[in-house]
């Protein structure tokens, strides 16, 4: 059984500097954290995925990734802890990382599980040891992060041989709304296409994919 990695050393400039986007900065605000769960519960349906409540998303994740008791997972950009909670309910242990202290406080209130270690961390520069985790979840953080290619490389590095990565993100549609949200001052969001994502996860192969509207779910497994 893997030990929980120590807290990352790269936490000194989370609130400032060029390494976070405007969207990430907005998540540092307490009122954003208080309202995020309301948005998260409705976001996939509002973003074109039809009737896609959180319960359906959790069932999809659990059916494909099958987390089991004793595994150690990293939840990247946990926000208010949706995937961290789903993993804990399966008996897995979770390091739930986020840039935002208010988000982590709200997550800990909503998902009060001793199986979850809440950690304020920029996973782009995690400083954690190679192959630390049996699995990694990234829910929409790929769209918000300053350097999505760097984030994916770090996720690949942290996944042990035979381990898996689960992604949920908005893929590129080339629409005007996505172009607007990509402007740095208006969010600085990135909307990758699945081929680009695959190329930036070295050593992992895609084993499942589902596109619903603009929402993309993907599972990857790292080679042994």
N, CA, C and O of each residue as an XYZ file, in Angstrom:
896
protein
N       0.850     -1.196      0.000
C       0.000      0.000      0.000
C       0.884      1.244      0.000
O       1.799      1.350      0.817
N       0.622      2.183     -0.905
C       1.430      3.385     -0.989
C       1.150      4.307      0.188
O       0.011      4.430      0.639
N       2.205      4.955      0.682
C       2.032      5.977      1.708
C       1.553      7.268      1.061
O       1.832      7.528     -0.110
N       0.832      8.072      1.830
C       0.408      9.374      1.319
C       1.643     10.242      1.171
O       2.394     10.396      2.134
N       1.884     10.830     -0.031
C       3.071     11.652     -0.222
C       3.046     12.869      0.694
O       1.974     13.323      1.095
N       4.226     13.401      1.030
C       4.259     14.615      1.838
C       3.711     15.796      1.070
O       3.623     15.767     -0.157
N       3.339     16.845      1.806
C       2.839     18.053      1.165
C       3.886     18.617      0.224
O       5.084     18.546      0.498
N       3.427     19.179     -0.887
C       4.352     19.706     -1.882
C       4.995     20.993     -1.399
O       4.380     21.751     -0.649
N       6.248     21.251     -1.828
C       6.921     22.455     -1.380
C       6.561     23.703     -2.174
O       6.914     24.809     -1.764
N       5.863     23.552     -3.308
C       5.656     24.680     -4.217
C       4.317     25.358     -3.938
O       3.402     25.287     -4.759
N       4.197     26.013     -2.788
C       2.932     26.620     -2.426
C       3.056     28.110     -2.117
O       2.104     28.731     -1.645
N       4.231     28.682     -2.384
C       4.459     30.030     -1.895
C       3.840     31.115     -2.759
O       3.587     32.209     -2.257
N       3.580     30.855     -4.069
C       3.080     31.899     -4.964
C       1.750     31.520     -5.591
O       1.526     31.786     -6.772
N       0.871     30.908     -4.825
C      -0.394     30.442     -5.388
C      -1.334     31.593     -5.704
O      -2.160     31.470     -6.608
N      -1.237     32.696     -4.996
C      -2.196     33.781     -5.142
C      -1.733     34.864     -6.107
O      -2.483     35.806     -6.364
N      -0.540     34.761     -6.643
C      -0.030     35.819     -7.495
C       0.913     35.229     -8.527
O       1.213     34.035     -8.508
N       1.383     36.099     -9.445
C       2.351     35.645    -10.427
C       1.686     35.145    -11.687
O       0.461     35.031    -11.742
N       2.488     34.841    -12.713
C       1.956     34.502    -14.038
C       1.456     33.071    -14.164
O       0.950     32.696    -15.222
N       1.583     32.263    -13.119
C       1.342     30.835    -13.278
C      -0.105     30.425    -13.048
O      -0.407     29.232    -13.089
N      -1.018     31.374    -12.805
C      -2.424     31.011    -12.706
C      -3.254     31.934    -13.589
O      -2.906     33.099    -13.779
N      -4.337     31.417    -14.118
C      -5.190     32.160    -15.032
C      -6.218     32.995    -14.272
O      -6.379     32.864    -13.059
N      -6.906     33.856    -15.019
C      -7.972     34.643    -14.411
C      -9.069     33.742    -13.850
O      -9.637     34.032    -12.797
N      -9.363     32.656    -14.548
C     -10.377     31.716    -14.046
C      -9.937     31.114    -12.723
O     -10.741     30.989    -11.799
N      -8.663     30.738    -12.624
C      -8.163     30.195    -11.364
C      -8.169     31.248    -10.258
O      -8.468     30.932     -9.106
N      -7.844     32.486    -10.596
C      -7.875     33.545     -9.596
C      -9.276     33.718     -9.023
O      -9.438     33.952     -7.825
N     -10.286     33.604     -9.878
C     -11.657     33.771     -9.386
C     -12.008     32.694     -8.370
O     -12.835     32.920     -7.486
N     -11.391     31.530     -8.487
C     -11.669     30.446     -7.547
C     -11.078     30.683     -6.168
O     -11.425     29.986     -5.214
N     -10.191     31.657     -6.056
C      -9.605     31.971     -4.760
C     -10.555     32.768     -3.875
O     -10.301     32.932     -2.682
N     -11.649     33.266     -4.452
C     -12.575     34.114     -3.707
C     -13.564     33.267     -2.905
O     -14.082     32.277     -3.422
N     -13.831     33.636     -1.663
C     -14.760     32.847     -0.838
C     -16.148     32.710     -1.449
O     -16.751     31.641     -1.349
N     -16.682     33.772     -2.089
C     -18.038     33.654     -2.620
C     -18.084     32.695     -3.804
O     -19.116     32.067     -4.040
N     -16.981     32.568     -4.560
C     -16.925     31.573     -5.633
C     -17.009     30.174     -5.049
O     -17.737     29.319     -5.555
N     -16.263     29.951     -3.988
C     -16.283     28.628     -3.346
C     -17.663     28.291     -2.807
O     -18.111     27.149     -2.910
N     -18.338     29.281     -2.231
C     -19.669     29.014     -1.657
C     -20.680     28.629     -2.732
O     -21.579     27.827     -2.479
N     -20.542     29.193     -3.924
C     -21.516     28.915     -4.978
C     -21.114     27.829     -5.942
O     -21.895     27.458     -6.819
N     -19.899     27.309     -5.798
C     -19.389     26.402     -6.817
C     -20.161     25.087     -6.887
O     -20.402     24.576     -7.981
N     -20.546     24.540     -5.758
C     -21.257     23.255     -5.772
C     -22.572     23.365     -6.527
O     -22.974     22.435     -7.226
N     -23.243     24.508     -6.384
C     -24.503     24.728     -7.133
C     -24.221     24.676     -8.635
O     -24.948     24.029     -9.389
N     -23.149     25.368     -9.063
C     -22.795     25.370    -10.476
C     -22.354     23.987    -10.944
O     -22.767     23.529    -12.010
N     -21.520     23.323    -10.152
C     -20.973     22.025    -10.559
C     -22.084     20.993    -10.764
O     -21.994     20.146    -11.652
N     -23.118     21.068     -9.947
C     -24.214     20.110    -10.058
C     -25.004     20.296    -11.353
O     -25.686     19.372    -11.796
N     -24.920     21.466    -11.957
C     -25.704     21.772    -13.157
C     -24.849     22.012    -14.389
O     -25.379     22.125    -15.494
N     -23.550     22.091    -14.220
C     -22.684     22.597    -15.280
C     -22.694     21.739    -16.536
O     -22.753     22.278    -17.641
N     -22.639     20.416    -16.398
C     -22.562     19.585    -17.594
C     -23.832     19.689    -18.423
O     -23.778     19.710    -19.652
N     -24.978     19.753    -17.749
C     -26.229     19.918    -18.485
C     -26.267     21.270    -19.191
O     -26.709     21.361    -20.336
N     -25.803     22.324    -18.508
C     -25.813     23.662    -19.096
C     -24.802     23.800    -20.222
O     -24.962     24.648    -21.100
N     -23.760     22.973    -20.203
C     -22.706     23.051    -21.214
C     -22.940     22.091    -22.377
O     -22.014     21.800    -23.135
N     -24.155     21.602    -22.521
C     -24.509     20.845    -23.706
C     -24.517     19.352    -23.551
O     -24.638     18.632    -24.542
N     -24.389     18.852    -22.306
C     -24.368     17.409    -22.105
C     -25.751     16.837    -21.824
O     -25.865     15.674    -21.436
N     -26.795     17.622    -22.010
C     -28.146     17.126    -21.754
C     -28.379     16.903    -20.278
O     -27.834     17.617    -19.436
N     -29.188     15.915    -19.969
C     -29.479     15.599    -18.560
C     -28.317     14.799    -17.985
O     -28.290     13.573    -18.088
N     -27.358     15.495    -17.382
C     -26.154     14.832    -16.894
C     -25.862     15.288    -15.471
O     -24.936     16.066    -15.247
N     -26.650     14.806    -14.501
C     -26.431     15.194    -13.102
C     -25.182     14.540    -12.531
O     -24.591     13.656    -13.151
N     -24.791     14.982    -11.353
C     -23.581     14.455    -10.721
C     -23.676     12.954    -10.474
O     -22.679     12.244    -10.604
N     -24.852     12.466    -10.122
C     -24.992     11.031     -9.861
C     -24.637     10.218    -11.108
O     -24.012      9.163    -11.001
N     -25.026     10.696    -12.274
C     -24.695      9.991    -13.515
C     -23.196     10.064    -13.787
O     -22.597      9.079    -14.219
N     -22.587     11.221    -13.537
C     -21.149     11.362    -13.733
C     -20.378     10.423    -12.802
O     -19.403      9.794    -13.215
N     -20.821     10.332    -11.546
C     -20.141      9.439    -10.602
C     -20.292      7.981    -11.030
O     -19.340      7.206    -10.932
N     -21.481      7.600    -11.506
C     -21.667      6.215    -11.959
C     -20.755      5.904    -13.131
O     -20.178      4.818    -13.196
N     -20.618      6.851    -14.063
C     -19.741      6.643    -15.218
C     -18.294      6.465    -14.761
O     -17.605      5.547    -15.203
N     -17.848      7.332    -13.890
C     -16.482      7.248    -13.385
C     -16.228      5.922    -12.679
O     -15.220      5.264    -12.936
N     -17.119      5.536    -11.808
C     -16.916      4.311    -11.041
C     -16.982      3.072    -11.937
O     -16.245      2.112    -11.717
N     -17.853      3.087    -12.938
C     -17.977      1.930    -13.824
C     -16.720      1.722    -14.658
O     -16.326      0.584    -14.913
N     -16.080      2.825    -15.089
C     -14.910      2.696    -15.945
C     -13.613      2.550    -15.154
O     -12.760      1.739    -15.514
N     -13.456      3.313    -14.097
C     -12.184      3.301    -13.357
C     -12.155      2.279    -12.231
O     -11.077      1.818    -11.854
N     -13.295      1.916    -11.690
C     -13.392      0.882    -10.661
C     -12.380      1.067     -9.517
O     -11.607      0.153     -9.230
N     -12.379      2.232     -8.868
C     -11.469      2.397     -7.723
C     -11.816      1.430     -6.605
O     -12.989      1.132     -6.378
N     -10.805      0.943     -5.911
C     -11.005     -0.076     -4.883
C     -10.358      0.372     -3.579
O      -9.485      1.240     -3.580
N     -10.790     -0.224     -2.458
C     -10.205      0.120     -1.171
C      -8.689     -0.089     -1.162
O      -8.169     -1.061     -1.709
N      -8.007      0.852     -0.526
C      -6.559      0.760     -0.392
C      -5.784      1.490     -1.465
O      -4.608      1.793     -1.265
N      -6.405      1.787     -2.603
C      -5.699      2.558     -3.629
C      -5.488      3.993     -3.153
O      -6.241      4.510     -2.328
N      -4.452      4.618     -3.691
C      -4.155      6.018     -3.397
C      -4.315      6.828     -4.671
O      -3.653      6.562     -5.674
N      -5.208      7.829     -4.626
C      -5.523      8.652     -5.790
C      -5.170     10.105     -5.509
O      -5.156     10.551     -4.362
N      -4.887     10.828     -6.584
C      -4.727     12.280     -6.552
C      -5.897     12.900     -7.299
O      -6.167     12.541     -8.445
N      -6.589     13.829     -6.652
C      -7.669     14.570     -7.306
C      -7.158     15.977     -7.573
O      -7.001     16.778     -6.651
N      -6.899     16.271     -8.845
C      -6.288     17.536     -9.256
C      -7.376     18.597     -9.434
O      -8.344     18.386    -10.164
N      -7.209     19.728     -8.765
C      -8.225     20.780     -8.851
C      -9.536     20.310     -8.275
O     -10.576     20.382     -8.930
N      -9.488     19.830     -7.052
C     -10.657     19.174     -6.454
C     -11.859     20.088     -6.309
O     -12.991     19.607     -6.240
N     -11.638     21.410     -6.261
C     -12.719     22.376     -6.048
C     -13.480     22.011     -4.774
O     -12.899     22.039     -3.690
N     -14.758     21.671     -4.878
C     -15.503     21.314     -3.661
C     -15.589     19.810     -3.449
O     -16.472     19.333     -2.735
N     -14.678     19.055     -4.065
C     -14.450     17.675     -3.664
C     -15.319     16.615     -4.299
O     -15.489     15.546     -3.711
N     -15.886     16.862     -5.488
C     -16.778     15.872     -6.083
C     -16.071     14.528     -6.311
O     -16.530     13.496     -5.822
N     -14.954     14.542     -7.056
C     -14.274     13.274     -7.327
C     -13.601     12.717     -6.083
O     -13.549     11.499     -5.909
N     -13.090     13.572     -5.221
C     -12.506     13.091     -3.969
C     -13.538     12.321     -3.158
O     -13.238     11.258     -2.615
N     -14.745     12.853     -3.076
C     -15.804     12.166     -2.342
C     -16.201     10.852     -2.983
O     -16.429      9.861     -2.288
N     -16.286     10.837     -4.317
C     -16.626      9.597     -5.015
C     -15.579      8.521     -4.751
O     -15.922      7.355     -4.557
N     -14.319      8.901     -4.742
C     -13.252      7.943     -4.470
C     -13.297      7.440     -3.036
O     -13.145      6.246     -2.781
N     -13.507      8.361     -2.103
C     -13.557      7.961     -0.690
C     -14.707      6.995     -0.434
O     -14.576      6.078      0.376
N     -15.820      7.190     -1.112
C     -16.959      6.285     -0.940
C     -16.653      4.889     -1.476
O     -17.323      3.926     -1.106
N     -15.659      4.771     -2.333
C     -15.221      3.459     -2.825
C     -14.154      2.843     -1.925
O     -13.719      1.718     -2.169
N     -13.731      3.554     -0.899
C     -12.717      3.036      0.003
C     -11.297      3.439     -0.340
O     -10.359      3.047      0.354
N     -11.119      4.234     -1.422
C      -9.784      4.689     -1.783
C      -9.345      5.823     -0.859
O     -10.168      6.506     -0.250
N      -8.041      6.004     -0.771
C      -7.484      7.164     -0.087
C      -7.161      8.225     -1.131
O      -6.765      7.896     -2.249
N      -7.328      9.496     -0.772
C      -7.267     10.566     -1.753
C      -6.432     11.727     -1.231
O      -6.612     12.174     -0.099
N      -5.519     12.208     -2.063
C      -4.896     13.512     -1.866
C      -5.654     14.468     -2.787
O      -5.528     14.385     -4.009
N      -6.436     15.371     -2.205
C      -7.283     16.291     -2.963
C      -6.605     17.654     -2.994
O      -6.504     18.326     -1.968
N      -6.137     18.063     -4.182
C      -5.313     19.259     -4.324
C      -6.087     20.375     -5.012
O      -6.856     20.138     -5.943
N      -5.868     21.588     -4.537
C      -6.465     22.753     -5.176
C      -5.626     23.980     -4.841
O      -4.945     24.021     -3.817
N      -5.685     24.978     -5.720
C      -5.022     26.248     -5.458
C      -5.735     27.075     -4.396
O      -5.115     27.903     -3.729
N      -7.021     26.853     -4.241
C      -7.874     27.750     -3.471
C      -8.129     27.244     -2.061
O      -8.688     26.164     -1.868
N      -7.713     28.034     -1.076
C      -8.031     27.698      0.303
C      -9.521     27.676      0.575
O     -10.002     26.738      1.211
N     -10.288     28.688      0.112
C     -11.737     28.642      0.323
C     -12.399     27.412     -0.309
O     -13.319     26.841      0.277
N     -11.941     26.998     -1.497
C     -12.499     25.786     -2.100
C     -12.225     24.571     -1.227
O     -13.111     23.742     -1.014
N     -11.007     24.464     -0.724
C     -10.657     23.317      0.114
C     -11.467     23.311      1.407
O     -11.866     22.249      1.884
N     -11.708     24.482      1.972
C     -12.526     24.546      3.195
C     -13.950     24.093      2.919
O     -14.537     23.356      3.711
N     -14.503     24.534      1.796
C     -15.860     24.125      1.427
C     -15.900     22.628      1.120
O     -16.856     21.942      1.483
N     -14.865     22.124      0.452
C     -14.807     20.695      0.134
C     -14.756     19.857      1.397
O     -15.452     18.848      1.504
N     -13.936     20.268      2.354
C     -13.814     19.508      3.594
C     -15.125     19.501      4.368
O     -15.441     18.533      5.059
N     -15.885     20.585      4.250
C     -17.195     20.635      4.915
C     -18.181     19.701      4.233
O     -18.978     19.046      4.905
N     -18.136     19.630      2.904
C     -19.098     18.830      2.154
C     -18.737     17.355      2.125
O     -19.619     16.500      2.049
N     -17.456     17.053      2.184
C     -16.985     15.651      2.092
C     -16.098     15.352      3.301
O     -14.882     15.232      3.146
N     -16.673     15.228      4.500
C     -15.871     15.077      5.715
C     -15.390     13.639      5.920
O     -15.817     12.955      6.851
N     -14.505     13.201      5.046
C     -14.023     11.816      5.112
C     -12.581     11.775      5.597
O     -11.750     12.548      5.119
N     -12.269     10.892      6.531
C     -10.875     10.743      6.962
C      -9.985     10.149      5.879
O      -8.762     10.158      6.018
N     -10.568      9.638      4.815
C      -9.782      9.077      3.717
C      -9.207     10.143      2.802
O      -8.390      9.838      1.933
N      -9.629     11.408      2.988
C      -9.217     12.492      2.093
C      -8.248     13.416      2.813
O      -8.523     13.887      3.917
N      -7.105     13.671      2.173
C      -6.143     14.663      2.648
C      -6.268     15.893      1.760
O      -5.931     15.835      0.577
N      -6.746     17.006      2.310
C      -6.939     18.238      1.552
C      -5.616     18.996      1.517
O      -5.020     19.259      2.562
N      -5.154     19.349      0.309
C      -3.821     19.916      0.139
C      -3.860     21.117     -0.797
O      -4.356     21.018     -1.920
N      -3.341     22.243     -0.339
C      -3.262     23.433     -1.198
C      -1.999     23.316     -2.038
O      -0.885     23.363     -1.516
N      -2.185     23.165     -3.336
C      -1.055     22.801     -4.198
C      -1.344     23.191     -5.644
O      -2.473     23.062     -6.118
N      -0.316     23.666     -6.338
C      -0.356     23.814     -7.782
C       0.266     22.557     -8.375
O       1.484     22.387     -8.319
N      -0.537     21.689     -8.931
C      -0.038     20.395     -9.395
C       0.878     20.539    -10.604
O       1.633     19.615    -10.905
N       0.836     21.672    -11.309
C       1.799     21.884    -12.389
C       3.232     21.787    -11.872
O       4.136     21.402    -12.614
N       3.439     22.135    -10.603
C       4.776     22.099     -9.986
C       4.652     21.377     -8.650
O       5.014     21.931     -7.612
N       4.149     20.160     -8.666
C       3.774     19.485     -7.421
C       4.968     19.160     -6.533
O       4.846     19.212     -5.310
N       6.113     18.828     -7.110
C       7.253     18.406     -6.314
C       7.096     17.043     -5.672
O       7.933     16.650     -4.860
N       6.047     16.312     -6.014
C       5.817     14.985     -5.442
C       6.661     13.931     -6.158
O       7.068     14.147     -7.300
N       6.931     12.802     -5.515
C       7.773     11.769     -6.133
C       7.110     11.140     -7.356
O       5.885     11.122     -7.477
N       7.936     10.629     -8.253
C       7.442      9.902     -9.418
C       6.562      8.729     -8.972
O       6.776      8.136     -7.914
N       5.573      8.413     -9.805
C       4.759      7.198     -9.619
C       4.170      7.104     -8.213
O       4.189      6.041     -7.593
N       3.647      8.224     -7.715
C       3.119      8.267     -6.344
C       1.720      7.683     -6.215
O       1.326      7.279     -5.121
N       0.948      7.629     -7.324
C      -0.479      7.373     -7.201
C      -0.948      6.230     -8.085
O      -0.446      6.014     -9.188
N      -1.940      5.497     -7.555
C      -2.609      4.456     -8.334
C      -3.539      5.045     -9.383
O      -3.827      4.397    -10.389
N      -4.010      6.257     -9.161
C      -4.908      6.907    -10.100
C      -4.911      8.408     -9.883
O      -4.617      8.895     -8.791
N      -5.248      9.136    -10.944
C      -5.340     10.597    -10.892
C      -6.632     11.017    -11.581
O      -6.929     10.556    -12.684
N      -7.398     11.885    -10.939
C      -8.579     12.473    -11.559
C      -8.333     13.956    -11.807
O      -7.738     14.648    -10.981
N      -8.804     14.431    -12.962
C      -8.707     15.848    -13.309
C     -10.057     16.251    -13.870
O     -10.392     15.896    -15.000
N     -10.821     16.974    -13.105
C     -12.161     17.370    -13.523
C     -12.235     18.834    -13.894
O     -12.375     19.677    -13.008
N     -12.147     19.168    -15.170
C     -12.279     20.523    -15.724
C     -11.076     21.415    -15.446
O     -10.950     22.465    -16.077
N     -10.193     21.045    -14.535
C      -9.003     21.847    -14.268
C      -8.132     21.973    -15.509
O      -7.411     22.959    -15.665
N      -8.193     20.989    -16.385
C      -7.410     21.053    -17.618
C      -7.781     22.286    -18.440
O      -6.921     22.853    -19.113
N      -9.039     22.708    -18.400
C      -9.458     23.906    -19.121
C      -8.953     25.186    -18.465
O      -8.700     26.173    -19.155
N      -8.804     25.182    -17.158
C      -8.514     26.411    -16.423
C      -7.033     26.646    -16.189
O      -6.626     27.790    -15.985
N      -6.216     25.607    -16.210
C      -4.835     25.756    -15.788
C      -4.022     26.603    -16.762
O      -4.320     26.665    -17.954
N      -2.996     27.250    -16.234
C      -2.165     28.154    -17.037
C      -1.422     27.412    -18.145
O      -1.291     27.922    -19.258
N      -0.938     26.207    -17.841
C      -0.119     25.448    -18.793
C      -0.639     24.012    -18.839
O      -0.100     23.148    -18.149
N      -1.677     23.739    -19.639
C      -2.271     22.401    -19.639
C      -1.297     21.306    -20.065
O      -1.397     20.182    -19.574
N      -0.360     21.600    -20.962
C       0.606     20.580    -21.368
C       1.483     20.194    -20.183
O       1.763     19.014    -19.968
N       1.905     21.170    -19.433
C       2.735     20.889    -18.255
C       1.947     20.101    -17.217
O       2.479     19.180    -16.598
N       0.690     20.458    -17.027
C      -0.139     19.728    -16.076
C      -0.266     18.262    -16.482
O      -0.135     17.375    -15.639
N      -0.517     17.999    -17.762
C      -0.663     16.613    -18.212
C       0.631     15.830    -18.048
O       0.602     14.665    -17.650
N       1.751     16.446    -18.344
C       3.028     15.751    -18.149
C       3.236     15.408    -16.675
O       3.728     14.328    -16.347
N       2.863     16.322    -15.800
C       3.012     16.065    -14.373
C       2.074     14.948    -13.922
O       2.464     14.096    -13.123
N       0.857     14.946    -14.422
C      -0.082     13.872    -14.111
C       0.485     12.530    -14.558
O       0.416     11.547    -13.820
N       1.044     12.485    -15.763
C       1.642     11.233    -16.251
C       2.802     10.799    -15.356
O       2.935      9.616    -15.045
N       3.628     11.736    -14.946
C       4.777     11.412    -14.096
C       4.351     10.851    -12.749
O       5.015      9.969    -12.205
N       3.252     11.356    -12.209
C       2.809     10.960    -10.874
C       2.035      9.642    -10.861
O       1.776      9.094     -9.789
N       1.663      9.126    -12.030
C       0.870      7.899    -12.113
C       1.793      6.687    -12.168
O       2.709      6.629    -12.989
N       1.549      5.737    -11.300
C       2.410      4.550    -11.247
C       2.159      3.665    -12.472
O       1.104      3.773    -13.099
N       3.118      2.783    -12.826
C       2.872      1.803    -13.890
C       1.630      0.962    -13.584
O       1.475      0.438    -12.481
N       0.756      0.845    -14.576
C      -0.506      0.138    -14.383
C      -1.606      1.009    -13.819
O      -2.761      0.588    -13.766
N      -1.268      2.219    -13.397
C      -2.270      3.134    -12.847
C      -3.071      3.828    -13.937
O      -2.785      3.679    -15.125
N      -4.073      4.584    -13.520
C      -4.975      5.189    -14.495
C      -5.202      6.668    -14.236
O      -5.025      7.166    -13.124
N      -5.600      7.353    -15.299
C      -5.919      8.777    -15.257
C      -7.324      8.967    -15.801
O      -7.685      8.400    -16.832
N      -8.115      9.768    -15.097
C      -9.476     10.092    -15.517
C      -9.566     11.594    -15.757
O      -9.223     12.392    -14.886
N     -10.034     11.974    -16.953
C     -10.173     13.383    -17.301
C     -11.617     13.705    -17.632
O     -12.310     12.921    -18.281
N     -12.062     14.862    -17.180
C     -13.310     15.464    -17.646
C     -12.968     16.901    -18.044
O     -12.475     17.675    -17.223
N     -13.230     17.253    -19.299
C     -12.900     18.600    -19.754
C     -13.823     19.000    -20.902
O     -14.533     18.165    -21.461
N     -13.803     20.276    -21.242
C     -14.526     20.779    -22.397
C     -13.570     20.768    -23.582
O     -12.542     21.444    -23.560
N     -13.902     20.011    -24.601
C     -13.019     19.917    -25.756
C     -13.255     21.085    -26.705
O     -14.266     21.783    -26.619
N     -12.316     21.281    -27.600
C     -12.360     22.404    -28.535
C     -13.508     22.230    -29.536
O     -13.651     21.181    -30.164
N     -14.310     23.273    -29.667
C     -15.368     23.313    -30.676
C     -15.179     24.440    -31.674
O     -15.898     24.521    -32.669
N     -14.205     25.317    -31.408
C     -13.898     26.460    -32.274
C     -15.039     27.460    -32.344
O     -15.119     28.241    -33.292
N     -15.922     27.447    -31.353
C     -17.034     28.393    -31.330
C     -16.629     29.747    -30.775
O     -15.568     29.876    -30.164
N     -17.482     30.779    -30.988
C     -17.133     32.132    -30.534
C     -17.060     32.263    -29.020
O     -16.270     33.058    -28.509
N     -17.863     31.505    -28.299
C     -17.821     31.595    -26.835
C     -16.485     31.087    -26.313
O     -15.891     31.698    -25.425
N     -16.011     29.978    -26.857
C     -14.707     29.469    -26.440
C     -13.599     30.459    -26.783
O     -12.673     30.648    -25.993
N     -13.681     31.083    -27.934
C     -12.674     32.072    -28.308
C     -12.666     33.229    -27.318
O     -11.599     33.720    -26.947
N     -13.837     33.665    -26.890
C     -13.940     34.767    -25.938
C     -13.359     34.367    -24.587
O     -12.621     35.140    -23.976
N     -13.689     33.164    -24.118
C     -13.209     32.715    -22.813
C     -11.713     32.424    -22.815
O     -11.098     32.321    -21.754
N     -11.130     32.292    -23.998
C      -9.695     32.088    -24.087
C      -8.892     33.360    -23.915
O      -7.682     33.298    -23.692
N      -9.540     34.522    -24.013
C      -8.846     35.794    -23.802
C      -8.346     35.845    -22.358
O      -9.129     35.609    -21.438
N      -7.059     36.146    -22.131
C      -6.522     36.084    -20.764
C      -7.328     36.854    -19.731
O      -7.539     36.357    -18.624
N      -7.780     38.048    -20.065
C      -8.501     38.855    -19.082
C      -9.898     38.328    -18.791
O     -10.492     38.679    -17.772
N     -10.426     37.494    -19.670
C     -11.785     36.979    -19.513
C     -11.821     35.525    -19.056
O     -12.875     34.889    -19.078
N     -10.703     35.014    -18.654
C     -10.651     33.650    -18.144
C      -9.357     32.934    -18.455
O      -8.821     32.209    -17.616
N      -8.847     33.138    -19.674
C      -7.622     32.453    -20.067
C      -7.800     30.952    -20.182
O      -6.864     30.192    -19.936
N      -9.014     30.516    -20.560
C      -9.296     29.090    -20.633
C      -8.709     28.471    -21.898
O      -8.537     29.143    -22.915
N      -8.409     27.193    -21.814
C      -7.929     26.407    -22.943
C      -8.917     25.286    -23.213
O      -9.411     24.646    -22.285
N      -9.205     25.051    -24.492
C     -10.133     23.987    -24.877
C      -9.394     23.031    -25.814
O      -9.373     23.243    -27.026
N      -8.791     21.983    -25.259
C      -7.985     21.084    -26.080
C      -8.837     20.095    -26.862
O     -10.002     19.870    -26.535
N      -8.246     19.507    -27.894
C      -8.927     18.405    -28.551
C      -8.329     17.095    -28.047
O      -7.197     17.084    -27.564
N      -9.067     15.995    -28.150
C      -8.595     14.727    -27.577
C      -7.254     14.248    -28.117
O      -6.474     13.649    -27.378
N      -6.976     14.499    -29.381
C      -5.690     14.089    -29.930
C      -4.537     14.813    -29.246
O      -3.507     14.210    -28.947
N      -4.713     16.099    -29.002
C      -3.689     16.882    -28.307
C      -3.489     16.352    -26.890
O      -2.356     16.228    -26.427
N      -4.575     16.044    -26.208
C      -4.476     15.508    -24.843
C      -3.677     14.208    -24.840
O      -2.792     14.030    -24.002
N      -3.973     13.313    -25.753
C      -3.260     12.033    -25.819
C      -1.757     12.245    -26.011
O      -0.945     11.562    -25.386
N      -1.390     13.196    -26.878
C       0.032     13.426    -27.149
C       0.780     13.963    -25.934
O       1.999     13.816    -25.846
N       0.071     14.579    -25.000
C       0.723     15.186    -23.847
C       0.601     14.339    -22.582
O       0.845     14.822    -21.477
N       0.224     13.076    -22.752
C       0.234     12.124    -21.649
C       1.203     10.996    -21.997
O       0.772      9.890    -22.321
N       2.494     11.264    -21.933
C       3.478     10.246    -22.350
C       3.398      8.995    -21.491
O       3.324      9.051    -20.264
N       3.416      7.871    -22.181
C       3.407      6.589    -21.489
C       2.033      6.074    -21.139
O       1.915      5.000    -20.548
N       0.975      6.816    -21.490
C      -0.386      6.374    -21.194
C      -1.157      6.160    -22.492
O      -0.922      6.844    -23.489
N      -2.083      5.198    -22.465
C      -2.942      4.970    -23.626
C      -4.397      5.182    -23.229
O      -4.809      4.848    -22.118
N      -5.154      5.733    -24.145
C      -6.576      5.965    -23.901
C      -7.323      4.639    -23.968
O      -7.201      3.896    -24.942
N      -8.090      4.351    -22.931
C      -8.836      3.094    -22.872
C     -10.339      3.292    -22.940
O     -11.074      2.334    -23.181
N     -10.809      4.512    -22.733
C     -12.241      4.797    -22.842
C     -12.411      6.282    -23.101
O     -11.637      7.099    -22.602
N     -13.424      6.630    -23.879
C     -13.724      8.032    -24.158
C     -15.205      8.175    -24.436
O     -15.812      7.322    -25.084
N     -15.781      9.254    -23.945
C     -17.182      9.561    -24.183
C     -17.317     11.062    -24.341
O     -16.934     11.821    -23.451
N     -17.862     11.495    -25.474
C     -18.148     12.896    -25.703
C     -19.644     13.136    -25.642
O     -20.418     12.477    -26.336
N     -20.046     14.083    -24.805
C     -21.464     14.438    -24.669
C     -21.550     15.943    -24.794
O     -21.145     16.666    -23.884
N     -22.085     16.433    -25.933
C     -21.998     17.856    -26.198
C     -20.528     18.233    -26.308
O     -19.756     17.554    -26.985
N     -20.144     19.315    -25.642
C     -18.738     19.728    -25.631
C     -17.946     19.061    -24.519
O     -16.738     19.268    -24.406
N     -18.614     18.265    -23.703
C     -17.966     17.650    -22.544
C     -17.307     16.339    -22.962
O     -17.918     15.514    -23.641
N     -16.058     16.157    -22.550
C     -15.298     14.965    -22.889
C     -14.876     14.242    -21.612
O     -14.290     14.843    -20.712
N     -15.182     12.944    -21.542
C     -14.703     12.077    -20.467
C     -13.698     11.107    -21.075
O     -13.947     10.544    -22.141
N     -12.557     10.907    -20.402
C     -11.543     10.004    -20.940
C     -10.840      9.269    -19.806
O     -10.575      9.835    -18.746
N     -10.547      8.001    -20.052
C      -9.761      7.184    -19.157
C      -8.486      6.757    -19.865
O      -8.516      6.353    -21.028
N      -7.361      6.849    -19.155
C      -6.070      6.433    -19.676
C      -5.433      5.465    -18.686
O      -5.696      5.536    -17.486
N      -4.600      4.564    -19.187
C      -3.865      3.627    -18.339
C      -2.390      3.734    -18.681
O      -2.017      3.780    -19.854
N      -1.558      3.773    -17.658
C      -0.115      3.850    -17.865
C       0.443      2.450    -18.075
O       0.052      1.504    -17.390
N       1.356      2.329    -19.025
C       1.978      1.038    -19.285
C       2.768      0.526    -18.102
O       3.319      1.310    -17.330
N       2.825     -0.771    -17.957
C       3.561     -1.386    -16.833
C       5.053     -1.234    -17.017
O       5.828     -1.688    -16.175
